[in-house]
Structures are given as structure tokens and as C-alpha cells.
Amino acid sequence: MGRAYSLLFRTVLTRIDPERAHHLAFGAIRAAASVPVLRDAVRAGFAPRFPQLRVRALGRTMPGPFGLAAGFDKNAVGIDGLAMLGFDHVEIGTVTGQPQPGNPRRRLFRLVADRAVINRMGFNNDGSAAVAARLARRTPRPGGTVVGVNIGKTKAVPEAEAVADYVTSTERLAEHADYLVVNVSSPNTPGLRALQAVDQLRPLLSAVREAADRAVTARRVPLLVKIAPDLADEDIDAVADLALELGLDGIIATNTTIGRDALATPADEVAAIGAGGLSGAPLTERSLEVLRRLYARTGGRLTLIGVGGITTAEDAWARIRAGATLIQGYSGFIYQGPAWARHIHRGLARQLAASPYATLAEAVGTEITEATAATASTRGDRSPVDTEAEEGRA
């Protein structure tokens, strides 16, 4: 399947506008999932289960850690089709309070030489009322896919009214979400990234938490925030501290970058594309750095979701060792094709078997704890992470 898809990608898909190719591929996935016999056959081939990869996160048990990041299924129209391909959770959105068409086309670009994508989609979606109604009509299968809901700010809403806009979406969508994500890190909505500043983020997250608790009283909907890789280290620390202060359930690291460093694609071609968020392989190292810093700062007290530049099982394993309980991908789907989740699962099972750990949970953050312990031993003291872990157990 890998070689066949690679040939199809090189000879056919690269000749089609990326956004049109996305719609064609997603349409085919949804069509296959609508036929029960075909859906079950595809699931059997593309979604083999490895019991040793089962994880418990955000109040849910998942068959594995690998999910599809927000941006692919913006309107919750293909969750079952994506689960059919083996994704352990699907994050829909980004959904905004009001429907919006997004930015003018063209707005999605491949950088094939870099295995990367630039997008300036601009949160094109049907709006939170329509998406909530669609989710309400959906009949989840028993033990079905965990669904995250990613919410953002409507472009037309002034920054002064951003909190109310997020609250509106929360009130509509929280009851349908296995977890809720506040997206303040897309570079394609003017002013959005300014909301990552702690003085603005604190009232926003507090209001969303309160709205989710009002909307859903039978359970607590886990709440996470998604941050940019372009934050300075001290700002990453500040967001981590705020997440702990407010009792958030986790952080997603990271969104796309506005950086364009060290690309193989000629600079003039990149410049001609213009503004947008870069995702894919060039983001790997920075997203991993952010994840390491978050885990070291929080000592394993938050659920961290690693995303950004994950292509192979080795990439996924590195995120787990750096502190991610869950991992997500998006751009890799474009370059790896429909068998991508299967390859990730098989590779992770091999990585786990070759490690000293019996479960993925045991492997989470071990790169950081081992490094911290080694540093502490040279100084003759105890690591902060170990101390915090002991206090948590007490």
C-alpha cells in the first residue's frame, strides 16, 4: 500500500490543487464508511489493534495513542471514516462561533521537497451551531472513537469580544465533546495568537471552563489549550504554569509555525506562496523541544498531546518518551496515505517491545526523567520531577 500510494501521490495527486485533492480523498473515505461491509473490510485491513498500545487519557480508554489533529475534519462530517482508517481519536474543527468561509483560495500549498504543507485556510467551517447539531445526530458505535472538539475565534468578532465568542461555541459543543480544545495559536486569524499572552489567556480559559461546567453537569469535560511552536521559552513556561493554576487537563504542542527556516524548497517558491502556517517534517524538532519543556515544567501533571512533524513511528515514540500521552498528525496523512495509522501502530508496537517498558504509559516522559535524574546524580541531589511525582503519590 505504501508504494502504491507513493506512486499515486507523485503521478496524480501532486497535479491536483491540494484543497481539491483533500475534498476528493475525504469524500472517498466518507463514501467507504457509509457502506457497512466495505467499512468493516477497510477497518480490518487498516486498523489492526495492538492491546499493548492501549492508553488511558482524558477520562477515556483508547485503543492507542495516535489521533488525527484538527483541521482535516473541520465540520464533523467524517469521524467514522477516519476511525475506519485506524485513528484512535479524531479532533474536529477548528469550529468558530459563527460560520465563515475562511480566506480566499488558493490557501493550501504542498512543499513536497520538505514533506510539508503551508495553509492559510482561516478557520473555514459551518459554525458551532451547525456542527453541534451534526454531532447530536451522530450515533456513536459502542467503544467508538474518542472525539475532541477544537474551538477558535470567529474572524469578524473583535478581540474585545473573543471570550464571549469562545463561550458561545463551548455552550453549544461541550456536551458532544470527549474533550475540548481552545485554539489560540493559528497564525491565520488576525490577533488570535495574542490570546496566548497569560493576561488574556487566563480569563479566556476560565470562562470556557465555567461554560463547559454549566453546559454539561453529568460529567467533567476535559479542557486543553493548543499553543504555537513560535512562543519564546519563557512564554511556554508561563502557559504551563497557568494550565496548572487553572486546573486544565492538558496542553497540545504544537500548532503550525510562521517560520520558514532551513527548507529544501527554493526560497523564491516559498516567498511566492506567502503567509500561512507551516506544518509537516520541518516542524519536528521545535515541536519536540516545546513538548520536552512542557513536561519538565509540569512534571507529568498534565496530559500532553504531541503534534507537529510526526511522520514515522520513531517520531511518535520520541514524543511519548518526551512526555506525550497522546500524539496526533495531519500533514503526514497527505504524504503517507491511508495506511499511515497502521504503520504508526505497528512501529510503536515494535518500539515498545524493544524497550524496557511494559506499557506506553510507563514510557511517557522517560527521556526527561532519566536526563533529570542523571543530572541530579552528578550533583548529589534529587530531581524536581521525582520529588513532584512522590508528592503526587502521597
N, C-alpha and C positions, 0 to 999 in steps of 0.2 A: 504493500500500500504506500509506503514512504517513497519508493522510486517512482511509482505511477503518479502520485500526487506531484512530485517534483517536476516530472515531465509535463504534466498538465499545467502547473504553475508557470513554467518557463515558456511554454509554447502557446498557451491560450490566455490564462488569467492576467498575465502582465500586459496583454494587448487590450484589456478592458479597463475602463475607468474604475479605480478602486472602490468608489462608493457603489457603482452599479454592480461590480463583482460581489460586493458584500450582500446586496439585496438578492442577487441570484442565488448565492450559496445559502443564505439564511432561508430563502424560500424553499429550496430543495430539502433542507433539514426539517423544516416545519411540515412539508408535504409527507416526508417519510414517516415522521412521528404521528401523523394523523391516521395511518393505516396500521392497526394493531399487529398484524402478522409481520409486516415489514419492520415496524418499530422494535418488536421483540427480537427479530433476527439481527438487526443492526446492534441492538444493545448487547446481545450475546457475543458479537464479534468485537465490539469497540469498548465495552465496559466490563471486562473481567474484574472480579473482586478479589482483593488480597486482604484476608482478615487481619493480618499483621499491620496493615496501614490504617486501621480504624482509629478515629480520633474523637475525643470529646471536647467540644469548644462552644462557647457562647450558649450554653444550656442545651446543646443538641449533640447527638451522636451521629457522626458522618462516616461513610464507608472509606473515606480517605481524605487527605488534606487539600486536594487540588481543585480549585474552583475557577470559574470564568469571571474575569473582572468586569466591572461596569463599563458600559459603552457599546457592547455588542448587541445586547437586547435592551434597548432603551425603553421599550414600551410594554414589556412583559407579554410578548406575543409568542415566544418560542421556548419557554422554560423546559417543557418536557422533551423537546427535540434536542436541546443541549445536554440534558441529563442522559438521553439515549446515547450520546457520544462519550459518556464517561465522566463528565464533570461532577465532582462531589458536592459542590454548591454553585449556585448561579446568582450573581449580583446584578440586578436590573437597574436601569437608569443610565445616566443621571436624569431624575424626574424633577421638574420645576412646578411651582405653584400654579402657573398659567401655561397653557400650551404655547409653543413657539416653534417657528420653522428652522431656527438656527441661522448660521451665517450663510452668505451666498456661496453657491458652488463655483469652482471646484474648491473643495475643502478637506480632501483626504488624499494623501500622497504616499507612495511607496519609495523607500530608499533601499533598493534591492541589494546593492553592494554592502550595505550596513545591516541588513536584516532588520530594518527599522521602518517606522511609519511616522509621518507628521500629519497631525489633524488640527483643524480649527472648526470643528463641527458646530460648536456654540450651543450645546445642550438642546439639540433639536429633539422634541418629544411631544407627546399628546397632552401633557399636563397631568397634575396629580389626581384630579377628579376622574378623568378617563382611565388612567392606569389603575386607580383604586377599584373602579367598577369592574375592570377586566380581571383583576386579581380575585375579586369577590365571586366572580362567575366560575373561576377555575376550580376544578375538583382535584385536589392533590391525591396522588396514589399513596397507599399506606407505606410508611417509612420512606416517603418520597424525598425529592431533592430539597435541601435547605435553600431558602430564597432570602437573599439580602436585598434591601431597598436603599438605593443611593439617592439622596436628595440634594438639590442645589438651588441657587438663586435665579429667579426669573430675570432676564436681561433688562426688561423695561422697568423693573422695580428699583427705585432709588436705594442707595446704600443705607440711608436712614431707616428704610422700611424692610431691610433684609430679614431681620429677626421674625417679623410677622409673616413674611413670605415662607420661611422655613417652617414656622409653626403651622401654617395652613396645610402644607404638604404632610407634616407629621400627623396632624389630626386625621387626615384622610387615609394615610397609608400605614400607620403603625400597626393596626390590628392585622394587617396582611403580611407583615414582615417577620421573618425569623430573627433578623437583626436589622438595624437601621444605621445608615452611614451619612454623616454630614460632610458633604464635599465642599471644601473651601479652598481647593488647590488647583482647579483647572485654570490654565492661562487664557482661556478663550471667552471668558465673561469679564468685561471690564470691571475692575475693582474687587473681584472676588477674592483674590489672594491676599488682599489687605485684611480680610477677616481672620487670617491666621495669626495676626497680632493678638497677644494674650488679652489685652484690654478689650478687644472686640470679640474675641472667641469665647471668653468666659460668659458674658450674658447670652450669647447665641446658644451655646451648648446647654446652659442652664434652662433656657426657655424651651428648647427641644426636649430635654429630659422631662420637664414638667408636663409638656403637651403629650408626650408619649404615655406618661403615667395616667393622665386624665383620660386619654382615649382608650387605653387597654388596662382594665383593672384586674383581669383574671390572671395575668402573668406580667412579668417584667420584661419588656422588650430590650434586648441588649443594644447599647448605643456606642458607636465608634466614630472617629474623625479620620478623614483621609488628608494627608499632608503632602506637600511638594518636596521633590528632591533638592530644590534650589534654596531651601531655608539654610541660613547660617547655623552652625553647630549650637550656638547659644540659644537660638530660637527653637531648635529641635528639643533641647533640654527644657525650655520653658513650656512647650506644648506637652511634653511628657509629664512634667510636674503638675500642670493644670489638669491633665487627664486623671491623675491620681487624686488630686484635690477634690475634683467633682464626682469621683466615683464612676468614671466612664469604664466601659467594658474592654475597650481596645483602641488600637490605632492601626490604620492601614498605611504602609510605607512601601511604595510612594506612587504619586500621580506622575504625569508626564513632565518633562523638563523643557525650559525655554532655551537651554544651552545647545550649542552646535559644535562642540569641541571634538577634535580627533575623528572626524567622519571620513570614510573612504569615498563617499560620493563627492564629486568635484564641487568646490565651494561656490562656483557660479550657479550650478544647478540648485544647490540648497538655497542660495540667496533668491533665486527666481521663484521658489516656492513661497517664500515669505513667512509670515507669522504662523505660529501654531505650536502645539505641544509635541515633543519628540518622544516616541516610545520604542521599545524593542531592545536589541542587543547593546546599543551604546549606553543604555541606562543601567546596565547590570552592576557595575562597580559602585556607583554612587548610591543606588538603592540599597545595596548590601551594607554600605557604610552607615547609612541612616538607620537601618534595622539594628545593626550592632550597637549603635549609640543608644537607641531607644531601650534595647534590652538591658544594657549595662546601667542605664539610668533608672529603670523601673524595677530591676531585679526580678523579672518574671511575674510581676503582679498584674500585668495587663495581658490580654490576648493580642498578639501582634500578627498581622497578616502581611506577608511579604509579597510584593508585586513590583514589576519593573525589570524587564530584561531577562525574564525566566524563559529559557528555550529548552533546556535539557533536564534530565533527572539529576545531573550533577549540580546544575544551578539550583534546583529545588532543594536538594539535600543541603547545600550550602546555606540556604535561607533558614532551614529548620535548625541547623547547628548554630546559626547566628541569632536565633531567638524566635523564629516564626512558628506559631502553632498551625496556622493555615497559610497556604500560598495561592496565588492567583496569576493568571496570564491572560493576554489578549493578542498582542502582536504576533506571538509565536504561533497562534492559531492560523494566521494568514500564511505564514511560511512553512508550517509543519503539516497542516491539513487535518482531516477529520480523525485520524488515528493518533493525534497528539496526546490526548489524555491517556490513552492506553500505553503509549511509550513512557510517559512520565510515571505512571503507576508501576509498570514493570521495572523500570530503572530504580525507583525508590525502594521497591522490594529487594532488589539486589544490593543496594547500598545498605539497607538495614541489616540484611543477612550477613554482610561482610563487616558490620560494626560490632562493638561490644554491647549494644543496646537491644533489649528485647522488644521494645515498642518505640514508635515515633515520639511519644510523649517523653520518654527517657532521654531522647536525643536533643530535645528543644533547648537551645541556649548553651549547649555544652562547649562550643567554641569559646564563648565568653567566660563561662565559669572556670574552664580549665586555664585559660590565659590569666584570669584574675588570681586564681589560686597559685599559679606558678610565680606571678609577680609578688604575691604576698609572701610566699615561702622564701623568696630571696631576701625579703625584708624582715622575716621572722614574725609577721603579724597575720591576722585573719582577714579574709576578703570581705568587703562590704556585701557582696551578693550572698555569700554563705551566711553571714550574720543575719541579713534580712530574711533569708529563707528559714533559718532557725526560729526567728521571731514570729514568722508567719505560721509555722507549725505549732508554736506554743500557743 
